[in-house]
Amino acid sequence: MKIRLMLALLLVLAIVVACAPAPTATPVPPTAAPKPTDAPKPTDAPKPTAAPAATSAPAATTVPPTAAPAATKAPEPTAAPAQPYKGANLRILVANHPWYDYLKTILPDFQKATGINVTLENYAENDLVQKLTTEFTAGGSTVDAFMQRPLQEGKLFAQNGWYVDLNTFIKDAKKTPDTYNFADFQKAAIGTETVKDMLTGIPIVTEQEVLYYRKDLYQAAGLQAPKTLDELEAAAAKLTDKSKQQFGFIARGQGNPAVTQFSSYLYSYGGDWFDQNTKKATLNTPEAIAAFTLFGKLHKNYAPPGTTNMSWPQAVAVFAQGSVASYTDANSIFANLLDPTKSTVAEKTGVVVFPAGPKGSVPYSVTSWGLSIAASSKNKDAAWEFVKWATSKEIVLKEQGVGANPGARASVWADPVGKSKFPADWVAAQVASANGRGYDRPLVVQVGAARDIIGTIITAAINGEDVTAAANKANADFQKLLDSEPK
């Protein structure tokens, strides 16, 4: 029995010993445990030996957050363009114009890229001005941006405080990066949009005065395209045969509308409407009287009858019928003269720089249409995003190269695509005229009344009346207008 009892005790002891944890299992070094599950719990192992485990384990879960620069791997910052004005709603008023016709076809690109919603409202030119005037005068307008004619409404709108000065955006590097390249705009075009150092808008459509001429008639007469106004007069005389209803010259002759096209004659003779410093009218200076006299002589002696009733549509129609050899007017009407479907002499018509007078060739070079931001807009920053996009080199290149709308960026005129929609001689004349005089009418608030006054001299000159007497009277009337202008 004792022997059996001892054997039983030995057996129990052996079982207990076999089941007890081995004392050598707790100090296992990190290298002895390739898997995290094989390593002892942190409470079972001394902390100094447990620390190296993080460097020996390749699993991502053991890497501290600071060891993995997630920001450099995450694609979010560059995955999509920033849309700081997403959800903004812009109301933009535009004129019925080819610039608008093309813009509306690419507008979805802007809306998709920025998240900005744009509503375009289009009106006839005079209706647009009336709409803007009515809303701005009444107050509470929701117009954010709008097309405008700086030479016609610029001073009035500026006086009334209806513009945002876009210099505030141009000079802000955060809102206008260097890639916009404001310096790329032609100086004369920017000058048109500037009123007392305020940038009232960004140019979108420009024009200059040029000379259209019949290449076949000039060649048959042994003449070159006129380079001076004296040569223009001589050519007009030689190419006029009233018995055959053939005339050497035509231009707008109706008083008020003729003022803009007469301006290049005035400037090339060294004259101007008034002294910009003294505000004194200068319609009766020797230079001005000489320019009025030549303009009247060209009409009276070498143009078809009735030019005192002609604005550009009537003058274009006469030239397009083939009975006139020379025509001075805006280069923006070229499609009416160089399109075979609109002109019987399209392929025979050439374009050259405005002929030089005593003071050289000084044609007007103006912004006929610009894009502005309303001072009352509650979305000025979003509106600037639109203006900035619509006047960027990329969009101007499309407007010009596809839509045939002549813009104001020098780089676009240097690009073959930008010139592709225009005849080569037309482009040469445009580029040579780009830095001409930045206005084609007096820079006054009462511009309509001023044009009416100046128009009386033009009418008198065409009718063969006393130009000096007409100029003296008009100068006195114009001075009264200047004196009544806001200071």
Number of C-alpha atoms within 10 A of each C-alpha: 6 7 7 9 10 11 12 12 11 12 12 12 11 11 11 10 11 10 8 8 9 9 7 7 12 14 13 15 15 21 12 9 14 13 11 13 8 11 20 17 11 9 7 11 16 11 10 7 12 17 11 13 17 14 11 12 17 11 11 9 9 13 13 9 10 7 7 11 9 10 9 8 8 10 10 9 10 8 8 9 10 12 12 12 16 15 13 15 16 22 17 22 22 20 23 13 15 13 21 17 14 17 16 11 9 14 17 15 11 16 15 12 13 20 18 21 18 18 11 16 14 18 16 12 15 9 12 20 20 13 13 20 16 12 13 20 12 9 10 10 16 16 22 24 29 25 24 29 20 29 24 20 18 24 22 17 20 20 13 11 14 21 22 21 21 18 13 12 17 19 12 10 9 9 14 17 12 11 8 15 13 18 11 13 19 22 19 22 30 21 20 29 29 22 17 8 10 15 21 29 29 28 28 25 24 25 24 30 30 26 22 26 23 23 20 16 17 20 11 9 12 9 16 12 21 22 17 18 21 15 17 22 21 15 23 26 17 15 22 21 13 13 7 8 11 17 26 30 28 27 27 26 27 20 25 20 18 25 25 20 23 27 26 33 30 27 26 26 24 19 23 22 24 20 11 10 6 7 13 17 22 22 27 25 19 14 21 23 24 19 25 27 21 18 21 23 17 21 27 20 19 26 28 21 13 12 21 20 15 20 17 18 11 14 21 22 14 17 27 21 14 17 20 25 25 30 22 24 25 20 23 18 13 18 15 17 24 22 14 13 11 15 21 16 20 21 14 15 21 20 26 23 27 29 24 22 21 13 13 16 22 24 31 30 27 30 30 23 26 24 25 28 27 25 18 19 21 14 20 18 17 23 27 20 17 23 21 19 16 20 23 16 23 12 16 27 25 18 26 25 22 15 18 20 25 26 28 28 25 17 14 23 22 12 12 11 14 26 21 15 16 18 13 13 13 20 21 16 19 24 16 16 23 22 19 20 22 22 24 25 22 20 20 19 22 18 19 15 14 23 19 17 22 25 22 19 30 29 23 21 26 26 15 15 15 12 22 21 14 20 25 17 15 23 23 17 15 24 18 13 18 19 12 11 12 11 6
